[in-house]
Amino acid sequence: MDLFDFADSNEIAEEKQSQEKSVLTVSQLTRKIRNIIEYRVGEVWVEGEISNLRKQTSGHQYFTLKDKGSQLSCVLFRGNAAKLNVDLEDGQEIQLFGDVTVYEPRGNYQLIVRQAQLKGLGALQAKFEALKTKLNEEGLFDPQTKLPIPTFPNTICIITSPTGAAIKDILSVLKRRAPWVKIILYPVLVQGNSASKEIAEAIYNIENWSQEGTIKIDTVLLTRGGGSLEDLWPFNEEKTARAISSLSLPVVSAVGHEIDYTISDFTADMRAPTPSAAAELLVPDAQEIRNQLQSINKSLSYRVSDTLDRWKERLNYLSTNTLINEPQRKLADLDQSIDLQMDSLKSAFVDSLREKKDSISDLGNRISMCHPAKQLETVLGQFKILDNRLQNAAQSLINRSNERCEKAAVAIKALGPDSVLDRGFSLTQGKDGKLITSTKNVNSGDKLETRVSDGIINTTVD
């Protein structure tokens, strides 16, 4: 695009005269170009393919928008990036809206991006998304601020076109479901440039009537039939949304078909997919109410009848009861019952005295057992028993020791040398008393003693 296409012939002549009179610096020339571009071009929508996308840590994004014949430098600052509904990526076919300007330090012209949408969504859709984001951030869509829709309204005010198909469908449904509901039709344009203004004025007038008490309205229905995005655009205007938000009455929005969503739908207290569906949501079905009332009536009749039958049975029982017909018999039964209770009481009293007596006797025995003389007697008896046990144990020990000694003496005698001598053997000892067991232990002339069973024989070795 030629820069000077934006200037008329007079401006071009003035530029040439200015150049002949003075020499501009680079900064001055760049600034003049920037002023011309910003003034003549300003805000534009431009589409192309993203390339060389750079996302800085500061939150700003820099990239090039190109097509087959040219390219454009773009910058998306952090504040605008946070408002976009699109995450930019290399290779995206995208439509951008922003301000064309010149980055003076480099002398490059660029686009400062403020809105972005994928190619094909269109400018209206972009405006829709931008306004939706803005109003949502302000809290106009907050579910906590929504008003409840009355279940049994008496008066409904419908804001719509009086000649459209929507009002005919709504009135037909309301007449069938709730013929007692009063309908107020507020006619407005629902399409065109002035439609949003009329809709907003209607809402403000209804609010004034409600505050002044001129007309008592329970629910407001804002509606129209289907159409294109351009046809439904009055319901996407900011003035319409703010008027709905200011209304102190519950508002139902039913605009277009089930797949259509408008800003009014998000701002209203309830959205209905279609005008006919809105009519069904606004009022209960008379036939359903009749059925419920009939069911309640049957249930109530059954309960009343059942209650009366039970009271009748009770009265019949009382009328035939002994207390009424035979009071003497009733009193006799009471006397007999008293006698039985007295016998039972006496028996319980005797049993209690017996238990107490046994308990006292047991305590006396236990006390006598605790007397010192009794305890001493018990201890002495235990001593005697222990003494007898000790004597018996000592005597038993002595007897067993004597038996072992006798057995040992017999064994010693049997194993001693005397028993050997008795069997014909002898023992020879030297003068020193040592036993002679070998001829090597004696010499010629040694004196020996030989013991036999009946004495000692002295001998001299030759």
C-alpha positions in Angstrom: 0.0 0.0 0.0 1.4 3.4 -1.0 1.6 5.8 2.0 0.7 8.8 -0.1 -2.5 7.3 -1.3 -3.9 8.6 2.0 -3.0 12.3 1.3 -4.8 14.6 -1.1 -3.0 16.6 -3.8 -2.8 19.7 -1.6 -1.1 17.8 1.2 1.4 16.3 -1.3 2.2 19.8 -2.6 2.7 21.1 1.0 5.0 18.2 1.7 7.1 19.0 -1.3 7.3 22.7 -0.4 8.3 21.8 3.1 11.0 19.5 1.9 12.4 22.2 -0.3 12.4 24.7 2.6 14.0 22.4 5.3 15.9 19.2 5.8 14.3 16.7 8.2 16.1 14.4 10.6 15.4 10.7 10.5 13.4 11.0 13.7 11.4 13.9 12.4 10.6 12.0 9.2 9.7 8.9 11.1 7.4 10.8 13.4 5.6 12.5 10.5 5.1 9.1 8.8 3.8 7.7 12.1 1.3 10.6 12.5 0.0 10.1 9.0 -0.4 6.4 9.4 -2.1 6.6 12.8 -4.4 9.4 11.5 -5.2 8.0 8.1 -5.2 4.2 8.9 -5.8 4.0 12.6 -7.8 1.0 13.7 -8.1 -1.9 11.2 -8.9 -5.6 10.9 -6.3 -7.5 9.1 -5.9 -11.2 8.4 -2.9 -13.5 7.6 -0.7 -16.3 9.0 1.3 -16.0 12.2 5.0 -16.7 12.0 8.1 -16.0 14.2 6.0 -15.8 17.4 8.0 -14.8 20.5 6.4 -14.8 23.9 8.5 -12.7 26.3 8.7 -13.3 30.1 7.2 -9.8 30.5 4.0 -11.2 29.0 4.3 -9.3 25.7 4.1 -11.2 22.4 5.9 -10.3 19.1 5.2 -12.0 15.8 4.8 -11.4 12.0 1.6 -11.6 10.1 2.1 -12.6 6.5 0.4 -13.6 3.3 1.7 -14.6 -0.1 2.8 -11.0 -1.0 3.8 -9.2 2.2 4.3 -9.3 5.9 3.4 -7.1 8.9 5.1 -6.8 12.3 2.7 -7.2 15.2 2.9 -6.7 18.9 0.4 -7.9 21.5 1.0 -6.3 24.9 0.4 -8.2 28.1 -2.8 -6.3 29.1 -4.5 -7.0 25.8 -3.2 -10.6 25.7 -5.1 -11.4 29.0 -8.4 -10.4 27.3 -8.1 -12.6 24.2 -10.0 -15.8 23.9 -7.4 -17.2 21.5 -3.9 -18.5 22.3 -1.6 -17.4 19.4 0.5 -20.0 17.7 2.8 -20.2 14.7 1.0 -21.1 11.5 -2.5 -19.9 12.6 -4.7 -18.3 10.1 -6.0 -15.4 12.2 -7.8 -12.1 12.0 -6.4 -9.2 14.1 -7.9 -5.9 15.2 -5.7 -3.1 16.4 -3.9 0.2 15.7 -1.4 0.7 12.9 1.6 2.7 14.0 5.3 3.1 13.6 8.0 1.9 16.0 10.2 4.9 15.8 13.5 3.5 17.1 13.6 1.1 14.1 11.4 2.9 11.7 9.2 -0.1 11.2 5.5 0.2 10.9 3.5 -2.4 13.0 0.1 -3.4 14.3 -0.6 -3.1 18.0 -3.1 -5.9 18.5 -6.1 -5.4 20.7 -8.4 -8.2 19.5 -7.9 -11.6 17.8 -10.0 -14.3 16.3 -9.4 -17.3 14.2 -10.1 -16.6 10.6 -13.7 -17.1 9.7 -15.4 -16.1 13.0 -16.1 -12.5 11.7 -16.0 -9.1 13.3 -19.4 -9.5 15.0 -18.3 -12.7 16.7 -15.2 -10.9 17.9 -17.3 -8.0 19.3 -19.5 -10.6 21.0 -16.6 -12.3 22.7 -15.0 -9.1 23.7 -18.3 -7.7 25.3 -19.0 -11.1 26.9 -15.5 -11.1 28.6 -15.9 -7.5 29.7 -19.4 -7.9 31.3 -18.4 -11.2 32.9 -15.4 -9.5 34.6 -17.8 -6.8 35.9 -19.9 -9.5 37.5 -23.1 -9.2 35.3 -23.1 -13.0 34.8 -22.6 -13.9 38.4 -25.0 -16.7 39.4 -25.3 -15.4 42.9 -26.9 -12.2 41.6 -29.6 -14.1 39.7 -33.2 -13.7 41.0 -35.5 -16.7 41.4 -38.3 -17.1 38.8 -41.8 -17.2 40.5 -43.4 -20.6 40.2 -47.0 -19.3 40.1 -46.9 -15.8 38.5 -50.0 -13.7 38.2 -48.7 -11.2 35.6 -46.0 -11.6 32.9 -44.7 -8.8 30.8 -43.4 -9.8 27.4 -40.9 -7.5 25.6 -40.9 -8.5 21.9 -42.3 -7.7 18.5 -46.1 -7.8 18.4 -46.1 -9.2 14.8 -43.5 -11.9 15.1 -44.1 -15.6 15.2 -42.6 -15.8 18.7 -45.4 -14.0 20.5 -48.0 -16.2 18.8 -46.3 -19.3 20.1 -45.8 -17.9 23.6 -49.5 -16.8 23.9 -50.7 -20.2 22.7 -48.6 -22.0 25.3 -49.5 -19.7 28.1 -53.2 -19.9 27.3 -53.1 -23.7 27.2 -51.0 -24.1 30.4 -52.1 -21.2 32.6 -55.1 -19.3 31.3 -55.5 -17.3 34.5 -52.1 -15.5 34.0 -52.3 -11.9 32.9 -50.1 -11.0 29.9 -48.7 -7.5 29.3 -47.2 -7.1 25.8 -44.6 -4.3 25.5 -44.0 -3.9 21.7 -40.5 -3.2 20.6 -38.3 -3.6 17.5 -36.2 -6.8 17.7 -34.1 -6.2 14.7 -32.2 -3.2 13.3 -30.0 -0.4 14.5 -32.6 1.2 16.8 -33.8 -2.1 18.3 -31.4 -2.2 21.2 -32.4 1.3 22.2 -36.1 0.5 22.2 -35.4 -2.7 24.3 -33.4 -0.8 26.9 -36.1 1.9 27.2 -38.8 -0.7 27.6 -36.8 -2.4 30.4 -36.2 1.0 32.2 -39.9 1.9 31.9 -41.0 -1.5 33.3 -38.6 -0.8 36.3 -40.2 2.6 36.9 -43.7 1.2 36.8 -42.7 -1.5 39.3 -41.1 1.0 41.6 -44.0 3.4 41.4 -46.6 0.6 41.9 -48.3 1.5 38.7 -48.4 -2.1 37.5 -47.5 -5.2 39.5 -45.4 -7.5 37.4 -44.0 -10.9 38.5 -41.8 -11.9 35.6 -40.4 -10.2 32.5 -39.8 -12.2 29.3 -37.4 -10.8 26.7 -37.8 -12.8 23.5 -37.8 -13.1 19.7 -37.6 -15.8 17.1 -34.6 -17.2 15.3 -32.4 -15.4 12.8 -28.8 -14.7 11.8 -26.2 -13.2 14.1 -26.8 -9.8 12.5 -30.6 -10.2 13.2 -30.0 -11.1 16.8 -27.4 -8.4 17.4 -29.7 -6.0 19.4 -29.6 -8.6 22.1 -25.8 -8.6 22.1 -25.5 -4.8 22.6 -24.0 -3.5 25.9 -27.0 -1.1 26.5 -29.4 -4.1 26.4 -27.3 -6.1 28.8 -26.9 -3.2 31.3 -30.6 -2.5 31.2 -31.4 -6.2 32.0 -28.9 -6.1 34.9 -30.5 -3.0 36.4 -34.0 -4.5 36.5 -35.1 -5.5 40.0 -37.7 -8.0 38.5 -36.7 -11.5 37.4 -36.0 -11.7 33.7 -36.1 -14.7 31.3 -34.3 -14.4 28.0 -35.4 -16.5 25.1 -33.8 -15.3 21.9 -33.5 -17.3 18.7 -33.2 -21.1 18.5 -31.7 -23.6 20.9 -28.2 -23.2 19.5 -28.2 -19.4 19.7 -26.6 -17.7 22.6 -26.8 -13.9 23.2 -25.4 -11.5 25.8 -29.0 -11.2 27.0 -29.1 -14.9 27.8 -26.0 -14.6 30.1 -27.3 -11.4 31.8 -30.8 -12.5 32.4 -31.8 -14.5 35.5 -32.8 -17.5 33.3 -32.2 -18.6 29.7 -34.8 -20.5 27.7 -33.7 -22.3 24.5 -36.7 -21.1 22.5 -39.7 -18.7 23.1 -42.1 -21.7 23.4 -39.8 -23.3 26.0 -39.7 -20.0 27.9 -43.5 -20.0 28.1 -43.4 -23.6 29.5 -40.8 -22.6 32.1 -42.7 -19.5 33.2 -45.9 -21.0 34.2 -47.1 -24.4 35.6 -49.3 -26.7 33.5 -53.0 -26.3 34.5 -53.7 -30.0 33.8 -50.8 -31.1 35.9 -52.1 -28.8 38.7 -55.5 -30.4 38.4 -54.0 -33.9 38.5 -52.0 -33.0 41.6 -55.1 -31.5 43.3 -57.1 -34.6 42.5 -54.4 -36.7 43.9 -54.2 -34.6 47.0 -58.0 -34.7 47.3 -58.0 -38.5 47.1 -55.2 -38.8 49.6 -57.0 -36.3 52.0 -60.3 -38.1 51.6 -58.7 -41.4 52.4 -56.9 -40.1 55.5 -60.1 -38.4 56.8 -62.1 -41.6 56.2 -59.4 -43.7 57.8 -59.2 -41.4 60.8 -63.0 -41.4 61.3 -63.0 -45.2 61.1 -60.4 -45.5 63.8 -62.3 -43.1 66.1 -65.4 -45.1 65.4 -63.7 -48.3 66.4 -62.4 -46.6 69.6 -65.9 -45.3 70.5 -67.4 -48.8 69.9 -64.7 -50.3 72.2 -65.4 -47.8 74.9 -69.1 -48.3 74.6 -68.7 -52.0 75.3 -66.0 -51.7 77.9 -66.4 -53.1 81.4 -65.6 -49.7 82.9 -68.9 -48.4 81.4 -71.2 -51.4 81.6 -69.9 -53.3 84.8 -68.1 -50.8 87.1 -68.4 -53.3 90.1 -66.6 -56.0 88.2 -63.9 -53.5 87.2 -63.5 -52.5 90.9 -63.4 -56.2 91.9 -60.7 -56.8 89.4 -58.8 -53.9 90.9 -59.2 -55.4 94.4 -57.9 -58.7 93.3 -55.0 -57.1 91.6 -54.2 -55.2 94.8 -54.3 -58.5 96.8 -51.9 -60.1 94.4 -49.6 -57.2 94.6 -49.7 -57.3 98.4 -48.9 -61.0 98.5 -46.1 -60.4 96.1 -44.9 -57.5 98.3 -45.0 -59.6 101.5 -43.1 -62.4 99.8 -40.5 -60.0 98.6 -40.2 -58.5 102.1 -39.7 -61.9 103.7 -37.1 -62.9 101.1 -35.3 -59.6 101.7 -35.3 -60.1 105.6 -34.0 -63.7 105.0 -31.2 -62.4 102.8 -30.3 -59.7 105.4 -30.2 -62.3 108.2 -28.0 -64.6 106.2 -25.7 -61.7 105.4 -25.5 -60.7 109.1 -24.8 -64.2 110.2 -22.0 -64.5 107.6 -20.6 -61.2 108.8 -20.6 -62.5 112.5 -18.7 -65.6 111.4 -16.2 -63.5 109.6 -15.8 -61.2 112.7 -15.3 -64.1 115.1 -12.6 -65.5 112.8 -10.8 -62.2 113.1 -10.7 -62.3 117.0 -7.0 -62.3 118.3 -7.5 -65.5 120.5 -9.0 -67.3 117.5 -6.2 -66.1 115.3 -3.6 -67.2 118.0 -5.2 -70.6 118.3 -5.1 -71.0 114.5 -1.4 -70.0 114.5 -0.5 -72.4 117.3 -2.3 -75.2 115.5 -0.3 -74.4 112.4 2.9 -74.4 114.5 2.1 -77.9 115.9 1.5 -79.2 112.4 4.8 -77.7 111.2 6.6 -79.1 114.3 5.2 -82.6 113.6 6.2 -82.3 110.0 9.7 -81.2 111.0 10.2 -84.1 113.5 8.9 -86.6 111.0 11.2 -85.2 108.3 14.3 -85.3 110.6 13.6 -88.8 111.8 13.1 -89.9 108.2 16.4 -88.3 107.3 18.2 -90.0 110.2 16.8 -93.4 109.3 17.8 -93.1 105.7 21.3 -92.0 106.8 21.7 -95.1 109.1 20.6 -97.4 106.3 23.1 -95.8 103.9 25.9 -96.2 106.6 25.1 -99.9 107.2 25.1 -100.6 103.5 28.4 -98.7 103.2 30.0 -100.8 106.1 28.9 -104.0 104.5 30.4 -102.9 101.2 33.6 -101.7 102.8 34.0 -105.0 104.6 33.3 -107.0 101.5 35.8 -104.9 99.5 38.5 -104.5 102.3 41.7 -106.6 102.7 40.4 -108.7 105.6 37.9 -110.4 103.3 40.7 -111.2 100.9 42.9 -112.7 103.7 39.9 -114.8 104.7 40.0 -116.4 101.3 43.6 -117.6 101.7 45.5 -114.7 100.4 48.3 -112.7 102.3 49.9 -109.3 102.3 53.6 -108.7 102.6 55.0 -105.3 103.8 58.4 -103.9 104.4 59.5 -102.3 107.7 58.5 -99.0 106.2 55.0 -100.3 105.8 55.1 -100.3 102.0 53.3 -103.2 100.3 55.7 -105.6 98.5 54.3 -106.3 95.0 57.4 -107.5 93.2 60.7 -109.4 94.0 62.5 -106.3 92.7 61.3 -104.4 95.7 63.3 -106.6 98.2 66.9 -107.3 98.8 68.8 -110.0 100.7 68.6 -109.5 104.5 65.4 -107.2 104.4 62.9 -107.8 107.2 59.4 -108.4 106.0 56.0 -108.8 107.7 53.4 -111.1 106.1 49.7 -110.8 107.2 47.5 -113.8 107.0 43.9 -114.2 108.2 44.8 -115.1 111.7 48.0 -113.1 112.4 51.4 -111.7 111.2 54.5 -113.7 110.1 58.0 -112.0 110.3 60.5 -113.2 107.8 64.0 -112.4 106.5 64.9 -112.4 102.8 67.9 -114.8 102.0 
